[in-house]
Amino acid sequence: MTRSTLSRRAFLARSALLGCSAAASPLMTPVSLAAAPWDTRVVVIILRGGMDGLDALRPYGDPDFAALRPGLAAARDPALDLAGGFGLHPALSGLMPLWAQGELGFVQAVSTPYRDKRSHFDGQDMLEAGTETLGSGQEGWLNRMLQQMPGVEAETAYAVGRGEMKVLLGPADVADWTPDAALRMSPQALQLAELMMEEDPAFHAALSEAVALSDDGSGIMAAEQSMTRDMRAALRGAPHVKIAEFVAERLRGETRVAAFSLIGWDTHRQQERSLGASLERLTQTLLTLREASGPQVWGKTAVVAMTEFGRTVRMNGTGGTDHGTGGAMVLSGGAIRGGRVLGDWPGLAEADLYERRDLMPTGDVRASAAWILRAATGLDRQVMESLVFPGLDMGRDPGLML
Amino acid sequence: MRALTYSPDLADIRFGCGLSPVLAPPRDAQALLDGVLGPDTMAGRFPIESFETFNTRVQGLRDARAALRKAGTQETRKARREVIRKISRAANNARADWAARTLLRWTHTETGFRERLVAFWADHFTTVGKSALLRYANSAFVESAIRPHVGGTFPEMLIAATTHPVMLDYLDQTASVGPNSPAAARRERLSGMNENLAREVMELHTLGVDGPYTQQDVREFAELLTGLTYRPDRGLAYLQGWAEPGAETVLGKTYGAEPRLAHIHEALTDLALHPSTADHIARKLAVHFVNDDPDPDLVAHLSARYRASGGDLPQVYAALLEHPAAWAPRLSKVKPPLDFMGSALRALGVAEAAVSGLDFPAFRLTFFVPMSLMGQPWKSPSGPDGWPEEEAAWITPQSLSARLRWAMAVPQTLCDGLPDPRDFVGQALGGFATEPVRFAASAAESRSEAIGLVLCSPAFQRR
């Protein structure tokens, strides 16, 4: 594990800037002009559970689609049509302005090299490890990328949210934070805590940083605190929006890489309801990132949303779909060349399916991720293919980034 | 080399579960050690399901699934799906009972060193079951494969852990078939051989990553391990038809031509007694109990005793407790979240009913969610190398923030009246109380914040 507190140097710099009290922290940090190792921001969202790419991004133009998903074909809304015969799920309609501006794109029929067993855990492990096979090594591809970059500091990369982000796990320094861990205590207790921690520099540095991170605008100081009530609220509320706000705030500063998860994609039953809610959260997440990072930073940001596998092309008996293979990848941000649906569409005829049940994967999700990382960081193709995604063939440059 | 600097407070803090207002720390190092060898009263008072019992849940699930496949009507299918869901939910919810009892053992034990050793060895042999119900079986694994062996020998513990169904499931041994075995010839299983368990036994459990083994050793050891698998009706199973025929050579020693479970035991014993294993275990113990960067003399002392005693663990513990470096007065290690919570409950003298009376949702909010926020989700380390030791992994802004919130909010919900914070300083820290902590305890506006501050003082978070 490499989760670490801020380096001493970064900590002193921050303390000098903000002072040690949250009151001195501005609501929104100004866009940082300081020397972060590179300028393009990369946000990776892991869609845990297996998103149904055929429902999120509907291939209306495929002659077999209507027979496989008659309900979706009948409900086609021309206002949500994109390019190449694809149309958006209604819960993604809020993203149409991004599509129009070239800030939203998709890659269809992609997957990791994982095949056949269709386990969430193994599938996610492969997706985050970025390797050819399932090893016992616990290192994520984003961390391996960081290991290749000079000048990475504790705040360069953030794992955000409560769950573990294996995609960032590894020897390179990574910070982590979840907005629902924010400090809540009286001003006096905070002062006493700071006094007490002075005996121990490591604890003192972590506390100062926690104070700075906790100031989400609502204030650290709650006259009366109840952790269980806060946690209940956090469990019920809209954590994805808080996470997106936090990530946007970090991207305005020194952070160049952030990763977090969205759950709720394992739609075995009543997919109409459950997938809609999850896509709605994805929409809110992307809109919040865009809004809260501001035009300047959003213009330098690439968001990659990826899932461990797609789902069966046919519906099951309970109004849902089961674990499949090929799926869709969502790209967003001002730095991507959007307004396109990429990927080599395999077709939905029975003979074109993987094992006669799943969308045939025609591309590797790692290749798209690799091209984006390459464009963001300037790392050589050879480094991407041997060290970041060992064994990957990136193929031709799809020109994902502006 | 006698324990000249033995201190009872330090013994409970560094080698036990922390100070308690009602239970006296061990008188001397011998008493500390005797606690590991005596009767296991905590296991009896706060029982955790054995794997044998847990396995009946697995059998129940298997039977329920078979019944579902045979179900004809829509209605019976629905009813049988409900049965399956119930079995799964019951095992999931039972995790909270086992976690509660683990915390209660910390709170009430008079032999805290045993609980610490159980945690140490459970982490050394990290398992996170993968398939179906087995992902809830970690507590049962520890209860059956680790706990009975902490006062025994390392070879015995290695055999028990390596051949345990949850370990076989976790490290993919259940899918490993010898490439030239009769099963492979009949193409019963197409997945072939899996080296995961063989590699991790050498790298993590015995020789260590710098140990003197090659890929060829891993491969032959993996071939030797083929045949070892798990069957819900039998538990551990050795299927000769899956085993790779012929002799295997591991670290220069050849193990019998006829596939037998005994050869696996023999190879594991040899690995356990290898000098590199002695060094590896010695260092891990010193890092875990004493210092992230331990005194080389302490490590050498432990390793020498390990070799001399054939991995007899009580003798190795005795070597640890008699070395002066073990009693360095500066508290250096940071308690991981679970240990932080356990020692906090102990310092507060939390009553049994306050913890065992929590239903699943309440337990989740009081313990599981905060544990995750602190960076140690219950029984879910990210890999077979277990939880990190180094303090940088635990002293993060998020973890500290979560500790502060928990320590200020939860004790009042578990205690029938919080103690006077000024008394609590001495109760929780003993001779390790400092002026700033005393001041914080006396100056805080509310009792709950004062208690939280004491629990989050560096002196309480370290050991």
Interface residues (C-beta under 8 A of the other chain):
Chain A: M1 T2 R3 S4 T5 S119 F121 S136 G137 Q138 R162 G163 E164 K166 L169 A175 D176 W177 T178 D180 A181 A182 L183 R184 M185 S186 Q188 A189 L192 A193 L195 M196 M197 E198 E199 D200 A202 F203 A206 L207 E209 A210 L213 S214 Q225 S226 M227 T228 D230 M231 R232 L235
Chain B: K130 L171 N196 R199 E200 L365 T366 V369 P370 S372 L373 G375 P377 S380 S382 G383 P384 D385 W387 P388 E391 A392 A393 I395 T396 P397 Q398 S399 L400 S401 A402 L404 R405 W406 M408 A409 V410 T413 T434 P436 V437 F439 A440 A443 A444 E445 S446 E449 G452 L453 C456 S457 P458 A459 Q461 R462
